[in-house]
Amino acid sequence: MIQLLGDTSYDAKRIVWLRGEAGTGKSVIAGCVAKELKKTNILAGSFFCQHDNKKRDNVAAMIQNLSYQLAHADECFKDALGRSLQDTPLKGRKKRNTKELVDHLILSPMGKWPSNKPCVIVIDALDELTDMDKVSTIFESFQSTPIKLFLTSRHDVPITFDVKTLSHLETFNIKDERTQHERY
């Protein structure tokens, strides 16, 4: 997975999605992947969703958090973000639509991200977001950027991808072997 995420070639997979049932270790794996990516200076940000935490259960919070981390990962992004916020302040960000938040807080400043600098974001437990209907907008928007995503979720996440996004998607499924052993 680390090799997939570190591959900067044009036709490389841009989204690596690990899926499995509750309790199969997805969050542990996401933490380990983030740690390894950080060691190699590829990790640009991470967000661990949590359904019972208002700061971690919605897309607006995720976008704002990731934008903040991206600003700390790259000085050019930080400067461009500052200019974007000065030009168009985003008061009441939670009430703004997802596309507008992504445009101002990530896409616009991402134009200044160095082309030779890898950028991977880890997002764990997508299924714990309360506004899942907005997630595909983010992924589709990221296709025009150097951002690569490592995602985790349960199998039944209701996300739809357009055909262009699907061509950049690599999915891994964790099989829960405990269930088979408990039957005997």
ZAMARGU-4260 file (C-alpha; in steps of 0.2 Angstrom, whole numbers, plus 5000, padded with zeros to 4 digits):
<rodrens>
0) 5000/5000/5000 | 5014/5012/5004 | 5022/5009/4987 | 5005/5012/4978 | 5004/5029/4988
5) 5022/5034/4984 | 5020/5031/4966 | 5020/5048/4957 | 5018/5042/4939 | 5004/5049/4929
10) 4994/5033/4928 | 4996/5028/4946 | 4981/5024/4957 | 4976/5040/4966 | 4964/5032/4979
15) 4968/5017/4989 | 4953/5011/4999 | 4954/4998/5013 | 4937/4991/5018 | 4932/4979/5031
20) 4919/4975/5045 | 4920/4984/5062 | 4934/4978/5073 | 4945/4971/5059 | 4959/4983/5062
25) 4956/4996/5049 | 4960/5011/5060 | 4976/5003/5066 | 4982/5000/5048 | 4977/5018/5044
30) 4988/5024/5059 | 5002/5013/5053 | 5001/5019/5035 | 5001/5037/5041 | 5016/5034/5052
35) 5026/5026/5038 | 5021/5040/5026 | 5026/5053/5038 | 5043/5044/5039 | 5046/5046/5021
40) 5039/5064/5020 | 5024/5059/5009 | 5010/5062/5022 | 5002/5079/5020 | 4987/5076/5032
45) 4976/5064/5040 | 4958/5064/5047 | 4951/5050/5058 | 4932/5052/5058 | 4922/5048/5073
50) 4903/5048/5073 | 4901/5054/5091 | 4913/5069/5090 | 4906/5084/5081 | 4923/5090/5076
55) 4926/5073/5068 | 4909/5068/5060 | 4906/5080/5046 | 4914/5084/5029 | 4916/5103/5033
60) 4927/5099/5048 | 4937/5086/5038 | 4940/5099/5024 | 4945/5113/5037 | 4956/5101/5046
65) 4965/5094/5031 | 4967/5112/5024 | 4976/5117/5040 | 4987/5101/5039 | 4991/5105/5021
70) 4997/5122/5026 | 5009/5115/5038 | 5015/5103/5026 | 5020/5116/5012 | 5024/5134/5013
75) 5018/5138/4996 | 5001/5130/5000 | 5000/5140/5016 | 5004/5157/5007 | 4991/5153/4994
80) 4978/5148/5007 | 4981/5164/5016 | 4978/5174/5000 | 4962/5164/4996 | 4955/5167/5013
85) 4959/5186/5012 | 4950/5187/4995 | 4935/5177/5000 | 4932/5175/5019 | 4922/5160/5023
90) 4912/5165/5038 | 4900/5151/5043 | 4910/5138/5034 | 4898/5124/5040 | 4884/5132/5031
95) 4894/5133/5014 | 4892/5120/5002 | 4905/5106/5000 | 4911/5112/4983 | 4914/5130/4989
100) 4924/5124/5004 | 4935/5112/4994 | 4938/5125/4981 | 4943/5139/4993 | 4952/5128/5007
105) 4960/5115/4996 | 4959/5116/4977 | 4964/5135/4975 | 4979/5134/4986 | 4984/5117/4979
110) 4988/5125/4963 | 5004/5131/4972 | 5009/5114/4978 | 5026/5109/4971 | 5024/5097/4956
115) 5038/5086/4962 | 5032/5084/4980 | 5020/5069/4984 | 5005/5073/4994 | 4995/5059/5002
120) 4980/5061/5014 | 4974/5047/5026 | 4956/5047/5030 | 4950/5034/5042 | 4932/5028/5045
125) 4923/5037/5031 | 4907/5027/5036 | 4907/5038/5053 | 4903/5054/5044 | 4886/5060/5046
130) 4885/5068/5029 | 4891/5054/5017 | 4882/5062/5002 | 4895/5075/5001 | 4910/5064/5001
135) 4910/5060/4982 | 4911/5078/4978 | 4928/5079/4987 | 4935/5064/4978 | 4930/5070/4961
140) 4937/5088/4965 | 4954/5080/4971 | 4956/5072/4954 | 4963/5088/4947 | 4976/5089/4960
145) 4992/5079/4965 | 4983/5073/4981 | 4982/5054/4984 | 4971/5047/4996 | 4972/5032/5008
150) 4954/5028/5014 | 4946/5016/5026 | 4928/5012/5029 | 4916/4997/5032 | 4910/4988/5016
155) 4893/4996/5015 | 4898/5015/5013 | 4886/5023/5001 | 4898/5032/4990 | 4896/5034/4971
160) 4911/5038/4960 | 4911/5044/4942 | 4920/5033/4929 | 4935/5044/4929 | 4937/5042/4948
165) 4935/5024/4947 | 4950/5022/4935 | 4961/5029/4949 | 4954/5018/4963 | 4962/5003/4971
170) 4952/4993/4984 | 4958/4981/4997 | 4945/4971/5008 | 4949/4964/5025 | 4941/4947/5028
175) 4936/4944/5046 | 4943/4927/5049 | 4936/4927/5067 | 4918/4924/5061 | 4923/4908/5053
180) 4932/4902/5069 | 4918/4906/5080 | 4906/4895/5071 | 4915/4879/5076
</rodrens>
